[in-house]
Amino acid sequence: MSYSGQQTFRAAVLAAEGVRQQAKAAAFVAYGYVAANLATYQTAIADADVAYFTAVNTAYNALNETTGLAGFGGPIPGGGWTPMLAVA
């Protein structure tokens, strides 16, 4: 397994999680507990999740190695500095 490939995968997952959290925060602010905005909020949350999983799948396919489910359920614990094998 390529260490540089692992780090690239980790960085992509962490970046995708950051984008997802920002999108969810923006959707929440736009929702503002107004019932009329609920459907738009739910759609924005679902879209943020789809974008996250798409980004993780793209990074996973580019890695072309087996990582288990790392990154598919959320950010990788310690993703900024631990080797991937530590979470396998």
Rosetta blueprint (number, residue, H / E / L):
1 M L
2 S L
3 Y H
4 S H
5 G H
6 Q H
7 Q H
8 T H
9 F H
10 R H
11 A H
12 A H
13 V H
14 L H
15 A H
16 A H
17 E H
18 G H
19 V H
20 R H
21 Q H
22 Q H
23 A H
24 K H
25 A H
26 A H
27 A H
28 F H
29 V H
30 A H
31 Y H
32 G L
33 Y L
34 V L
35 A H
36 A H
37 N H
38 L H
39 A H
40 T H
41 Y H
42 Q H
43 T H
44 A H
45 I H
46 A H
47 D H
48 A H
49 D H
50 V H
51 A H
52 Y H
53 F H
54 T H
55 A H
56 V H
57 N H
58 T H
59 A H
60 Y H
61 N H
62 A H
63 L H
64 N L
65 E L
66 T L
67 T L
68 G L
69 L L
70 A L
71 G L
72 F L
73 G L
74 G L
75 P L
76 I L
77 P L
78 G L
79 G L
80 G L
81 W L
82 T L
83 P L
84 M H
85 L H
86 A H
87 V L
88 A L
